[in-house]
Amino acid sequence: MPERRPGRGILSGPIDGEWRPGRIYREVEATPGLVVTHLGSRFSGVVVGFDQAAVVVRSTNTGLERLFAMHRAAFTLGGETVTLVVPKRPSAKLPAGGALNRTRSGSINAGPARARVARASRILVEGIHDAELVEKVWGDDLRVEGIVVERLDGIDHLQDFIEAFRPAADARLGVLVDHLVAGSKESRIAAALEGPHVRVCGTPFVDVWQAIRPHVVGLDRWPTIPKGQSWKEGICTAMREPDPGRLWRSLVARVGSYVDLEPSLVGAVESLIDFVSATDGPAEET
């Protein structure tokens, strides 16, 4: 591992847009060339086209293209929260043959490409299940960007990892954690360890399993597990599957793309990918 080097804030902005009940938001035609920011993921770029009812936005920094549903108050334009709508006379055209080919993360699939040599920057996740879910949905993006995902095995190890890694401008560290809510142990650790080259993002869920939308796995909602009981054991009991490994494999197998995940996880992962891929430092072999 190369020599590495700490310092602000947990991403706590709204996930699906900065909207308030009853407030009216200006509708703006999503014409190609419009520069917007998607509030859920903080992904910024230029509108370049459409795929059915979604808008395609291309990053002005990396050239990466992503697809976003045009929900109410889901974007900002010049600092104003707006609702994007399809132009009455759209000039953006889809490629011959129909809809754009997309990856599981919603990015535009540019076709077969060799994986980029790994950057020094890294994304850390808390455990094996987080890593498997991130790989399944964002694996193509990570290989194109040359980003390696490593297991932290618990946020309690984060300080030691940072001290050994030594984050820098050309070796950023993105950290994905569970239960990132006000007053939690995770939020206190994140606030203490974040800095210009370290970003911590996460979800409010106790476990990454909850980031899978319940209807995807045949539930109306995830069962409530009493305090003091292991969350995974409680879920296994509620779902009548005693083997946590087998239950997890059945859950993750039902995830087809980002639409099967809660917006908080999607926004957190995409924010981390943008953060660690925005460096121009030297690459390292893996």
Sequence and secondary structure as in RCSB ss.txt:
>XXXX:A:sequence
MPERRPGRGILSGPIDGEWRPGRIYREVEATPGLVVTHLGSRFSGVVVGFDQAAVVVRSTNTGLERLFAMHRAAF
TLGGETVTLVVPKRPSAKLPAGGALNRTRSGSINAGPARARVARASRILVEGIHDAELVEKVWGDDLRVEGIVVE
RLDGIDHLQDFIEAFRPAADARLGVLVDHLVAGSKESRIAAALEGPHVRVCGTPFVDVWQAIRPHVVGLDRWPTI
PKGQSWKEGICTAMREPDPGRLWRSLVARVGSYVDLEPSLVGAVESLIDFVSATDGPAEET
>XXXX:A:secstr
   B        S SS S  TT    EEE  TT EEEETTTTEEEEEEEEETTEEEEE TTT  EEEEE  TT E
EETTEEEEEE  SS      TTSS  B TTSBB   S      BS EEEESSHHHHHHHHHHHHHHHHHHT EEE
E SSGGGHHHHHHHH  BTTB EEEEES   TTSHHHHHHHHH BTTEEEEE S SSGGGGB GGGGT SS    
 TTS HHHHHHHHTT   HHHHHHHHHHT  SGGGB HHHHHHHHHHHHHHHS    B   
